[in-house]
Amino acid sequence: MNLKNAAMAIFLFSVVGAAGTSLVPAVAALGQPQNTAQPAIARSIGVIKAISGNVITLAPGSGPEVAVTVQPTARVLRLVPGEKDLKNATPIQLQELQVGDTIRARGQASDDGKSIAALEIIVITRSAVDAVSDQIRQDWQKRGIAGPVTAVDPAAGTVTISTTGFGAKKMIVVRTSKSTVLRRYAADSAKPEDAKLSTLQDVMVGDQLRARGNRSADGSELAAEEIFAGNFPNFAGLIKSVDPAAGTISLQDLVSKKNVQLKITADSQLHKIPAEMAQRFAVRVKAALPPGVPGATNAASSSSGAAPGGRPPVGMGQSGGGVGGGGMPGGGMGTRPGGGFDLQRLLDQTPAVTLADLHKGDAIAVLATQGTPASGSTVIKLFSGVEPILQAAPTGSQAMMLAPWTLGGAPGGDAGQQ
């Protein structure tokens, strides 16, 4: 899921919200007496896939395509993204619409729902969607946080999350207000347009949570304007089998000791952690193990790369430091704009792989959807090349203390969006 689709979702909510007060009644558009019963008016929102004359092929966010026939009396309006009043919309000609534009068609639907005789077209152009996408991305980078939920207090209107980097955990209190918009992801999707409006009572310890808002001066609290939460389990272990034709993987999870069936879709992100990076992760796992646990090392005296006092080795996570290599504004790969290390961004920039690159016996770590009995779990992010990390963690659960396998900071999980 990318931010262009998120911007489309924003358009959907704003336009549907405006429809009740700003649209000209269908009766008037049809020029028929008001006491005559009218057919039900349908609406369809999506992206223009094709245009032929006055017929538009519309691809909704879900479901089959819709053939939209624009009537001669129909009005076509261009709406600025986020605008909630159609009085500020600009009339345009049908010929100005382009493939890739997002529109809402309103009119009389056919009995099978496959076509609409449109009385009105409201459009947000592709360039406007791109602009909004960029604005959302930048805002999440600047004001977004993410992490697993450690505590929820509905009475106080707060939820506490843990942000982790190489074993160093920091608790952040997310404060909600009456104006905070909270949505919960669907059980089988990490896409924001599939998330539903929810309440703080629905947030559970262990959920993955993303929030956007203003932080306190010391960074310990965030006043949330928007929250997305959901249950996205982590798995780590060895691949038992791969079925490229079915797009599935069978994994023996080290923590539960159970076999887990996972689906790979076009939205699944598959990466491979380079060997050197994986070895450094393993050093941090060993350094963070409690004394007496097999494989534990003293971070202060370890000769395998940890710096005195348990600090990460150079390039492994100091504030303002990178891991080398370019690619992100304001620092090396893995740094936030303006400095500061971002583990999630670093992981999302590791080399991409395909299902064909995965084999029986490979060690992988996976972030997946909760799934349903009918759909099962779907891979959101998968990282191979994690053998050194799992070898450093006797039970597998210690490897998760690094928390590298999270949704990230922005809805949709786009790489680098913190």
C-alpha positions as CSV (number, residue, x, y, z in Angstrom):
1,M,0.0,0.0,0.0
2,N,1.5,3.4,-1.0
3,L,0.6,6.9,0.0
4,K,-1.1,7.7,-3.3
5,N,-3.8,5.2,-2.2
6,A,-3.8,6.9,1.2
7,A,-4.4,10.2,-0.4
8,M,-7.2,8.7,-2.4
9,A,-8.7,7.5,0.8
10,I,-8.5,11.1,2.2
11,F,-10.3,12.3,-0.9
12,L,-13.0,9.6,-0.5
13,F,-13.8,10.7,3.1
14,S,-13.8,14.4,2.2
15,V,-16.0,14.1,-0.8
16,V,-18.5,11.7,0.7
17,G,-18.7,14.0,3.7
18,A,-19.5,16.9,1.5
19,A,-22.1,15.1,-0.5
20,G,-24.9,15.4,1.9
21,T,-25.0,19.2,1.9
22,S,-23.5,20.4,-1.3
23,L,-24.7,18.2,-4.1
24,V,-27.6,19.4,-6.4
25,P,-30.5,16.9,-5.8
26,A,-30.8,14.3,-8.5
27,V,-34.4,15.4,-9.1
28,A,-33.4,18.8,-10.2
29,A,-30.6,17.4,-12.4
30,L,-33.1,15.2,-14.1
31,G,-35.5,18.1,-14.6
32,Q,-38.5,16.0,-13.4
33,P,-41.2,17.0,-10.9
34,Q,-40.2,16.7,-7.3
35,N,-43.2,14.5,-6.4
36,T,-42.1,11.8,-8.8
37,A,-40.3,8.8,-7.2
38,Q,-36.8,8.6,-8.4
39,P,-34.4,5.6,-8.8
40,A,-31.8,5.2,-6.1
41,I,-28.7,7.3,-6.8
42,A,-25.4,5.4,-6.6
43,R,-21.8,6.6,-6.0
44,S,-18.5,5.0,-7.1
45,I,-15.1,6.3,-6.2
46,G,-11.9,5.1,-7.9
47,V,-9.1,5.8,-10.4
48,I,-9.8,6.3,-14.1
49,K,-8.4,3.3,-16.0
50,A,-9.6,4.3,-19.5
51,I,-11.6,6.9,-21.2
52,S,-13.5,6.5,-24.5
53,G,-15.7,9.4,-25.5
54,N,-18.1,9.9,-22.7
55,V,-17.5,6.4,-21.1
56,I,-15.1,6.1,-18.3
57,T,-13.7,2.8,-17.0
58,L,-13.4,3.2,-13.3
59,A,-11.3,1.0,-11.0
60,P,-12.6,1.3,-7.4
61,G,-10.5,0.7,-4.4
62,S,-12.1,-2.7,-4.2
63,G,-14.4,-4.7,-6.3
64,P,-14.9,-5.0,-10.1
65,E,-14.5,-2.1,-12.6
66,V,-17.4,0.2,-13.3
67,A,-18.4,1.6,-16.6
68,V,-19.4,5.2,-16.1
69,T,-21.4,6.9,-18.9
70,V,-21.3,10.7,-18.4
71,Q,-24.7,12.1,-19.3
72,P,-24.9,15.3,-21.5
73,T,-26.4,17.2,-18.6
74,A,-23.8,16.0,-16.0
75,R,-21.6,18.5,-14.3
76,V,-17.8,17.8,-14.0
77,L,-16.0,19.5,-11.1
78,R,-12.4,19.6,-9.9
79,L,-12.0,19.5,-6.2
80,V,-8.9,20.5,-4.2
81,P,-7.7,17.7,-2.0
82,G,-9.0,18.0,1.5
83,E,-11.7,20.5,0.6
84,K,-15.1,19.6,2.1
85,D,-17.3,22.1,0.3
86,L,-18.2,21.8,-3.4
87,K,-18.9,25.5,-3.6
88,N,-15.2,25.9,-4.0
89,A,-14.9,23.2,-6.8
90,T,-14.1,24.4,-10.3
91,P,-16.1,23.3,-13.3
92,I,-14.1,21.6,-16.0
93,Q,-14.7,19.8,-19.3
94,L,-15.0,16.1,-19.6
95,Q,-12.1,16.2,-22.1
96,E,-9.8,17.4,-19.3
97,L,-10.0,14.2,-17.4
98,Q,-7.0,11.9,-17.7
99,V,-6.2,8.2,-17.0
100,G,-4.9,8.1,-13.4
101,D,-7.2,10.8,-12.1
102,T,-9.3,9.9,-9.0
103,I,-13.0,10.6,-9.4
104,R,-16.3,10.1,-7.7
105,A,-19.1,9.3,-10.1
106,R,-22.7,9.9,-9.0
107,G,-25.8,8.8,-10.9
108,Q,-28.2,6.0,-11.6
109,A,-26.7,2.5,-11.4
110,S,-27.6,-0.4,-13.5
111,D,-29.4,-3.4,-11.9
112,D,-26.2,-5.4,-11.8
113,G,-24.1,-2.5,-10.4
114,K,-21.6,-2.7,-13.2
115,S,-22.4,0.6,-14.8
116,I,-23.5,4.1,-13.8
117,A,-25.3,6.8,-15.8
118,A,-23.4,9.7,-14.2
119,L,-25.1,13.0,-13.4
120,E,-22.0,14.3,-11.7
121,I,-18.3,13.7,-11.8
122,I,-16.0,15.1,-9.1
123,V,-12.3,14.8,-9.9
124,I,-9.0,15.1,-8.0
125,T,-6.2,15.1,-10.6
126,R,-3.3,12.7,-10.5
127,S,-0.9,15.6,-9.9
128,A,-2.9,16.7,-6.9
129,V,-2.9,13.2,-5.4
130,D,0.8,13.0,-5.9
131,A,1.2,16.4,-4.1
132,V,-1.0,15.2,-1.2
133,S,1.0,11.9,-1.0
134,D,4.2,13.9,-0.7
135,Q,2.7,16.1,2.0
136,I,1.5,13.1,4.0
137,R,4.9,11.3,3.6
138,Q,6.8,14.3,4.8
139,D,4.5,14.9,7.8
140,W,4.7,11.3,8.9
141,Q,8.5,11.5,8.6
142,K,8.6,14.6,10.8
143,R,5.8,13.8,13.3
144,G,5.1,10.1,13.1
145,I,6.1,7.3,15.6
146,A,5.5,3.6,15.6
147,G,5.9,0.6,17.9
148,P,4.2,-2.2,19.9
149,V,1.6,-1.2,22.5
150,T,2.8,-1.9,26.1
151,A,-0.1,-0.3,28.0
152,V,-3.6,1.2,27.4
153,D,-5.5,3.5,29.7
154,P,-8.9,4.4,28.1
155,A,-9.9,6.4,31.1
156,A,-6.9,8.7,30.8
157,G,-7.1,8.6,27.0
158,T,-3.5,7.3,26.7
159,V,-1.6,4.4,25.1
160,T,2.0,3.6,25.7
161,I,4.2,2.2,23.0
162,S,7.8,0.9,23.0
163,T,10.2,2.2,20.4
164,T,13.3,0.1,20.1
165,G,16.7,0.4,18.4
166,F,19.3,-2.3,18.9
167,G,18.0,-3.3,22.3
168,A,17.7,0.3,23.6
169,K,14.0,0.7,24.4
170,K,12.1,4.0,25.0
171,M,8.6,4.2,26.2
172,I,6.4,7.0,24.6
173,V,3.0,7.9,25.9
174,V,0.5,8.7,23.1
175,R,-2.2,11.0,24.3
176,T,-5.6,11.2,22.6
177,S,-8.3,13.9,22.5
178,K,-11.8,14.3,21.2
179,S,-10.3,15.3,17.8
180,T,-8.0,12.3,17.5
181,V,-9.0,10.0,14.6
182,L,-8.3,6.4,15.5
183,R,-8.6,3.6,13.0
184,R,-8.1,-0.2,13.3
185,Y,-6.6,-2.2,10.6
186,A,-8.6,-5.1,9.1
187,A,-7.5,-8.6,10.2
188,D,-6.3,-9.5,6.7
189,S,-4.9,-6.2,5.5
190,A,-2.3,-3.5,6.4
191,K,-3.8,-1.1,3.9
192,P,-5.1,2.2,5.5
193,E,-8.1,2.3,3.2
194,D,-9.3,-1.0,4.7
195,A,-8.9,0.3,8.3
196,K,-12.1,1.2,10.1
197,L,-12.9,3.9,12.6
198,S,-12.3,2.6,16.1
199,T,-11.9,3.6,19.7
200,L,-9.1,3.4,22.3
201,Q,-11.0,0.5,23.9
202,D,-10.2,-1.6,20.9
203,V,-6.4,-1.1,21.2
204,M,-4.7,-4.1,22.9
205,V,-1.3,-4.6,24.5
206,G,0.9,-6.2,21.7
207,D,-0.8,-4.3,18.9
208,Q,1.3,-2.4,16.4
209,L,0.5,1.3,16.6
210,R,1.3,4.3,14.5
211,A,0.6,7.8,15.6
212,R,1.1,11.2,14.1
213,G,1.1,14.4,16.1
214,N,3.2,16.9,18.1
215,R,5.8,15.5,20.6
216,S,6.6,17.0,23.9
217,A,9.9,18.8,24.4
218,D,11.6,15.7,25.9
219,G,10.1,13.3,23.4
220,S,8.4,11.2,26.0
221,E,4.8,12.1,24.9
222,L,2.9,12.7,21.7
223,A,-0.4,14.5,21.3
224,A,-2.0,12.3,18.6
225,E,-4.0,13.7,15.7
226,E,-4.2,10.4,13.9
227,I,-3.7,6.8,15.0
228,F,-3.7,3.4,13.2
229,A,-3.5,0.2,15.3
230,G,-3.8,-3.5,14.6
231,N,-2.6,-6.9,15.5
232,F,0.4,-7.9,13.3
233,P,2.3,-10.9,14.6
234,N,6.0,-11.5,14.2
235,F,7.4,-14.9,13.2
236,A,11.0,-16.1,13.0
237,G,12.4,-19.4,12.1
238,L,13.3,-21.8,9.3
239,I,11.5,-22.3,6.0
240,K,9.9,-25.8,5.8
241,S,8.7,-25.4,2.2
242,V,8.1,-22.9,-0.6
243,D,5.3,-23.1,-3.1
244,P,6.0,-20.4,-5.8
245,A,2.9,-21.4,-7.8
246,A,0.6,-20.9,-4.8
247,G,2.6,-18.0,-3.5
248,T,2.9,-19.6,0.0
249,I,5.6,-20.4,2.5
250,S,5.6,-22.9,5.4
251,L,7.6,-21.7,8.4
252,Q,8.6,-23.4,11.6
253,D,8.4,-20.6,14.1
254,L,11.1,-20.7,16.8
255,V,9.0,-19.2,19.5
256,S,5.7,-21.2,19.2
257,K,7.4,-24.3,17.7
258,K,4.5,-24.5,15.3
259,N,4.4,-24.6,11.6
260,V,2.9,-21.3,10.2
261,Q,1.4,-21.0,6.7
262,L,2.1,-17.6,5.1
263,K,0.8,-16.1,1.8
264,I,2.9,-13.9,-0.4
265,T,1.0,-11.2,-2.4
266,A,2.0,-8.4,-4.7
267,D,2.0,-6.1,-1.6
268,S,4.4,-8.2,0.4
269,Q,7.8,-6.7,0.9
270,L,10.7,-9.2,0.7
271,H,14.2,-8.3,1.6
272,K,17.6,-9.8,2.4
273,I,19.7,-8.5,5.2
274,P,23.4,-8.4,4.1
275,A,25.7,-10.7,6.0
276,E,27.8,-8.0,7.6
277,M,24.7,-6.2,8.8
278,A,23.2,-9.5,10.2
279,Q,26.4,-10.2,12.1
280,R,26.2,-6.8,13.7
281,F,22.6,-7.4,14.7
282,A,23.7,-10.7,16.2
283,V,26.4,-8.8,18.3
284,R,23.7,-6.6,19.7
285,V,21.4,-9.6,20.5
286,K,24.2,-11.3,22.4
287,A,25.1,-8.1,24.3
288,A,21.5,-7.6,25.4
289,L,21.0,-11.2,26.7
290,P,20.6,-11.5,30.5
291,P,23.7,-12.8,32.3
292,G,23.8,-16.6,32.4
293,V,21.9,-17.1,29.2
294,P,23.9,-19.3,26.8
295,G,25.5,-17.0,24.2
296,A,25.4,-13.9,26.4
297,T,28.3,-11.5,26.2
298,N,29.5,-8.5,28.2
299,A,28.7,-5.5,26.0
300,A,31.4,-3.5,27.8
301,S,34.2,-6.0,27.0
302,S,33.0,-7.8,23.9
303,S,35.6,-7.9,21.2
304,S,33.1,-8.7,18.5
305,G,32.1,-5.1,17.8
306,A,30.2,-3.6,20.7
307,A,31.6,-0.4,22.0
308,P,32.3,0.2,25.8
309,G,29.1,0.7,27.8
310,G,27.0,-1.2,25.4
311,R,26.8,1.5,22.8
312,P,26.5,0.4,19.2
313,P,29.7,0.1,17.1
314,V,30.4,3.1,14.8
315,G,27.8,3.2,12.2
316,M,25.4,1.0,14.1
317,G,23.0,3.5,15.6
318,Q,24.4,6.6,17.2
319,S,22.2,9.6,17.1
320,G,23.2,11.6,14.0
321,G,25.3,8.7,12.7
322,G,24.7,6.6,9.6
323,V,25.7,3.3,8.3
324,G,27.4,4.7,5.3
325,G,26.1,5.1,1.8
326,G,23.7,7.7,0.6
327,G,20.1,7.5,-0.3
328,M,18.3,9.5,2.4
329,P,18.2,13.3,2.8
330,G,20.2,14.6,5.8
331,G,22.5,11.7,6.3
332,G,23.6,8.2,5.3
333,M,21.4,5.3,4.7
334,G,19.3,4.6,7.8
335,T,19.4,8.1,9.2
336,R,16.4,10.4,9.6
337,P,16.2,13.7,7.7
338,G,18.3,16.1,9.8
339,G,20.1,13.3,11.6
340,G,19.4,10.5,14.0
341,F,19.4,6.8,13.4
342,D,16.3,5.0,12.0
343,L,16.5,1.2,12.2
344,Q,13.3,0.7,10.3
345,R,14.5,2.8,7.4
346,L,17.7,0.9,7.3
347,L,16.0,-2.4,7.1
348,D,13.6,-1.2,4.4
349,Q,16.5,-0.2,2.3
350,T,18.1,-3.7,2.3
351,P,18.1,-5.5,-1.1
352,A,14.8,-6.7,-2.3
353,V,14.3,-10.4,-3.2
354,T,11.6,-12.5,-4.7
355,L,9.9,-15.7,-3.6
356,A,12.1,-17.6,-6.0
357,D,15.1,-16.5,-4.0
358,L,13.8,-18.3,-0.9
359,H,14.5,-21.9,-0.2
360,K,13.9,-24.7,2.3
361,G,16.1,-24.3,5.4
362,D,16.5,-20.5,5.0
363,A,16.1,-18.5,8.2
364,I,13.6,-15.7,7.9
365,A,11.9,-13.1,10.1
366,V,8.3,-12.1,9.1
367,L,5.8,-9.4,10.0
368,A,2.3,-10.7,8.9
369,T,-1.3,-9.9,9.2
370,Q,-3.4,-11.4,11.9
371,G,-5.4,-13.2,9.3
372,T,-8.7,-15.0,9.6
373,P,-9.6,-18.7,9.5
374,A,-10.7,-18.3,5.9
375,S,-7.8,-16.1,4.6
376,G,-4.8,-17.1,6.8
377,S,-1.9,-14.8,7.5
378,T,-0.4,-12.7,4.7
379,V,3.3,-11.5,4.7
380,I,3.7,-7.7,5.1
381,K,7.5,-7.7,5.4
382,L,9.9,-10.6,5.2
383,F,13.6,-10.6,5.9
384,S,16.0,-13.4,4.9
385,G,19.7,-13.6,5.8
386,V,18.9,-13.6,9.5
387,E,20.7,-16.8,10.4
388,P,23.3,-15.0,12.6
389,I,20.6,-13.2,14.5
390,L,18.6,-16.4,15.2
391,Q,21.8,-18.3,16.2
392,A,22.5,-15.5,18.7
393,A,19.1,-15.9,20.3
394,P,18.7,-19.3,21.9
395,T,14.9,-19.3,21.9
396,G,14.3,-16.9,19.0
397,S,12.3,-14.5,21.2
398,Q,15.4,-12.6,22.1
399,A,15.9,-11.7,18.5
400,M,12.7,-9.8,18.6
401,M,14.0,-7.4,21.3
402,L,15.6,-5.5,18.4
403,A,12.1,-5.0,17.0
404,P,13.3,-4.5,13.5
405,W,10.2,-6.0,11.9
406,T,7.5,-3.4,12.5
407,L,5.1,-1.7,10.2
408,G,7.0,1.5,10.3
409,G,5.8,5.0,11.0
410,A,3.4,5.7,8.2
411,P,0.1,4.0,7.2
412,G,0.8,1.5,4.5
413,G,4.3,0.6,5.6
414,D,6.1,2.5,2.8
415,A,9.8,2.2,3.2
416,G,11.3,5.0,5.1
417,Q,8.2,6.7,6.3
418,Q,8.9,7.5,9.8
